[in-house]
Amino acid sequence: VFGPYLLELADPLGRTVVEWDTNWLLYPPWRRAKHEAFVRRKHFHLRAEGWKVHCVPLGEFQALAGKEEKLTFLERFCRQHRLDHLRLAANPASERDGGTRSAEM
């Protein structure tokens, strides 16, 4: 939490936050305009306070077919924006259970 804002994926020490670029599209149509205004205002306030706001392209992500493509997309986004420090470490138990990926965003 920073001020009145819930930051779900953030590095408070590095003042970095990651969100979908058009997350208001995930809301019902009657709520989208208000939520878009809220998100734009939130990003404006965060940047004014020195935060880096990284926006993952929601449309590109949703257009991908499967889990592997989506994970690859997120890994590439993390590399491009130098966000690897926000990724979770591999869970040895999940690897033993047949997990093929070391971490997810």
Secondary structure as GFF3:
##gff-version 3
##sequence-region A 1 105
A	DSSP	beta_strand	10	11	.	.	.	ID=ss1
A	DSSP	beta_strand	16	20	.	.	.	ID=ss2
A	DSSP	three_ten_helix	23	26	.	.	.	ID=ss3
A	DSSP	alpha_helix	29	48	.	.	.	ID=ss4
A	DSSP	beta_strand	52	56	.	.	.	ID=ss5
A	DSSP	alpha_helix	58	63	.	.	.	ID=ss6
A	DSSP	alpha_helix	67	80	.	.	.	ID=ss7
A	DSSP	three_ten_helix	84	86	.	.	.	ID=ss8
A	DSSP	alpha_helix	92	96	.	.	.	ID=ss9
###
